[in-house]
Amino acid sequence: MWFSEYGWIKDVAETSRRSFLKLGVAAIAGATLPIPAFARMLDALGPERTLSFYNTHTGEELNKVVYWADGIYIPETLNDINHILRDYRKDEVRSIDPGLLDQLSTLHRKLQVRSPIHIICGYRSPATNKEMRSKSSGVAKKSLHMSGKAIDLRIPGISLSQVRKAAISMKSGGVGYYPKSDFVHLDTGLVRTW
């Protein structure tokens, strides 16, 4: 059989879909989460990672959904999260960076809360970003919201300053503080604050 000469072809063909997805997602997450301290925080989350969301614009909720288990991200749950974090203005959905979900799960754990994360803005389409830029100088031209790598949020019962402090302590991306607009920005970009 010619497969024996090209054994790697046989190995690839026999790799299960689940293993393939696991490797791909691990590579992506690894590229977006290079911080060893943050990796240790993820280990502390245990065998399952959960999130709860409330979209302040649509009223939609996701309650304690398991998005990661047994070492892999769960595609069906990721689809649900992508939907609730969509650009509600244009009704456009984009894949949300799993690294952002891990940041949110870690933040939730650090704050020791059960309240859902209130979504002010998740994914933002280029058209929506352009519209928002025309009305506010605080909207970045190349916003990470447009690539599913940022969220603006608040958590009921927790002050914005506490959310900000906990997010900064993770040292795992950008943290913006907007007390006048009542939200904290979190992204998977370079570690920075404003």
MOFENNOR-V667366 format. One record per residue. N is the residue number from 1. PSI is psi in degrees with one decimal (* if undefined). D_CENTER is the distance of its C-alpha to the mean C-alpha in Angstrom with 1 decimal. Layout:
BEGIN
N & PSI & D_CENTER
N & PSI & D_CENTER
END
This chain:
BEGIN
1 & 133.7 & 45.4
2 & -13.6 & 43.8
3 & -32.9 & 40.5
4 & -32.9 & 42.0
5 & -34.3 & 42.6
6 & 61.6 & 39.0
7 & -31.4 & 37.4
8 & -29.9 & 33.9
9 & -43.6 & 34.0
10 & -43.1 & 34.9
11 & -43.2 & 32.2
12 & -42.3 & 29.5
13 & -32.0 & 31.1
14 & -11.0 & 31.1
15 & 128.6 & 27.5
16 & 156.1 & 25.9
17 & -40.3 & 23.1
18 & -44.1 & 21.0
19 & -39.8 & 21.8
20 & -46.5 & 21.1
21 & -41.3 & 17.6
22 & -45.5 & 17.1
23 & -42.8 & 18.4
24 & -46.6 & 16.4
25 & -38.9 & 13.0
26 & -39.6 & 14.3
27 & -43.5 & 15.5
28 & -48.2 & 12.4
29 & -39.3 & 10.4
30 & -36.6 & 13.7
31 & -31.3 & 13.9
32 & -12.3 & 10.7
33 & 67.5 & 11.4
34 & -1.2 & 15.1
35 & 116.9 & 15.8
36 & -39.5 & 18.1
37 & -39.3 & 17.7
38 & -36.9 & 14.0
39 & -38.9 & 14.9
40 & -37.3 & 17.5
41 & -38.5 & 15.2
42 & -40.9 & 13.2
43 & -34.3 & 16.7
44 & -15.0 & 17.6
45 & -17.3 & 15.2
46 & -167.5 & 17.7
47 & -14.5 & 18.1
48 & 145.2 & 15.6
49 & 130.4 & 12.1
50 & 159.3 & 11.9
51 & 152.8 & 10.2
52 & 135.7 & 12.3
53 & 151.9 & 11.8
54 & 121.4 & 14.6
55 & 114.8 & 14.6
56 & -17.1 & 17.3
57 & -33.1 & 18.6
58 & -15.5 & 19.1
59 & 3.8 & 19.6
60 & 151.2 & 17.5
61 & 148.4 & 16.2
62 & 123.7 & 14.3
63 & 115.6 & 15.9
64 & 56.6 & 14.9
65 & 138.2 & 13.6
66 & 114.5 & 13.5
67 & -10.8 & 10.7
68 & 129.2 & 12.1
69 & 149.7 & 15.8
70 & 36.4 & 18.7
71 & 6.6 & 16.7
72 & 154.7 & 14.8
73 & 141.1 & 11.8
74 & 110.1 & 13.5
75 & -41.4 & 13.7
76 & -41.9 & 15.1
77 & -39.8 & 12.5
78 & -38.7 & 9.7
79 & -41.9 & 12.3
80 & -41.6 & 12.6
81 & -42.8 & 9.0
82 & -39.8 & 9.3
83 & -46.2 & 12.6
84 & -24.5 & 11.9
85 & 12.4 & 9.4
86 & 167.5 & 12.2
87 & 99.7 & 14.6
88 & -24.7 & 17.0
89 & -40.7 & 19.8
90 & -2.9 & 20.1
91 & 44.9 & 18.7
92 & 135.5 & 16.7
93 & 141.0 & 13.8
94 & 151.7 & 11.6
95 & 132.2 & 9.3
96 & 136.9 & 5.6
97 & 121.4 & 4.9
98 & -28.0 & 5.0
99 & -34.4 & 5.2
100 & -39.7 & 2.4
101 & -39.6 & 3.1
102 & -38.1 & 6.2
103 & -44.6 & 6.5
104 & -42.1 & 6.5
105 & -42.1 & 8.8
106 & -42.1 & 10.8
107 & -46.4 & 11.2
108 & -44.1 & 12.5
109 & -43.6 & 14.7
110 & -38.3 & 16.1
111 & -10.1 & 17.0
112 & 53.0 & 18.6
113 & 160.4 & 18.0
114 & -11.4 & 17.9
115 & 144.9 & 17.3
116 & 154.4 & 14.4
117 & 124.5 & 11.8
118 & 121.0 & 13.5
119 & 119.3 & 11.7
120 & -44.6 & 13.9
121 & 127.6 & 12.0
122 & -114.6 & 8.9
123 & 141.6 & 10.0
124 & 120.8 & 13.5
125 & 156.7 & 16.2
126 & -38.0 & 18.5
127 & -44.4 & 21.3
128 & -41.1 & 19.6
129 & -41.7 & 18.6
130 & -44.3 & 22.3
131 & -43.7 & 23.5
132 & -37.1 & 21.6
133 & -33.9 & 22.8
134 & -17.7 & 26.3
135 & -14.8 & 26.2
136 & 135.6 & 24.4
137 & -9.0 & 24.6
138 & 3.4 & 21.4
139 & 120.5 & 19.3
140 & 141.0 & 18.7
141 & -40.2 & 20.3
142 & 50.7 & 17.7
143 & 138.1 & 14.6
144 & -13.9 & 11.2
145 & -33.4 & 10.5
146 & -15.8 & 12.7
147 & 15.7 & 10.8
148 & 26.7 & 7.5
149 & 16.9 & 6.3
150 & 154.0 & 7.0
151 & 143.0 & 7.6
152 & 130.4 & 11.1
153 & 166.0 & 11.7
154 & 160.4 & 14.6
155 & 115.6 & 15.5
156 & 137.1 & 19.1
157 & -6.6 & 21.6
158 & 129.3 & 19.9
159 & 151.3 & 21.1
160 & -37.0 & 18.9
161 & -35.5 & 20.6
162 & -42.9 & 19.6
163 & -46.6 & 15.9
164 & -48.5 & 16.3
165 & -45.1 & 18.4
166 & -41.2 & 16.1
167 & -43.0 & 13.1
168 & -38.6 & 15.8
169 & -21.6 & 17.2
170 & -24.4 & 14.1
171 & 49.8 & 15.0
172 & 18.3 & 11.7
173 & -166.2 & 11.1
174 & 142.6 & 12.4
175 & 118.0 & 13.4
176 & 144.6 & 15.5
177 & 118.5 & 17.8
178 & 72.0 & 19.3
179 & -31.9 & 21.7
180 & -32.3 & 23.9
181 & -3.0 & 21.2
182 & 47.9 & 19.9
183 & 162.6 & 16.2
184 & 137.2 & 14.1
185 & 137.1 & 11.8
186 & 135.1 & 8.9
187 & 170.7 & 7.8
188 & 16.1 & 7.8
189 & -159.5 & 11.4
190 & 152.2 & 14.5
191 & 118.2 & 15.2
192 & 162.1 & 17.0
193 & 154.6 & 17.7
194 & * & 19.5
END
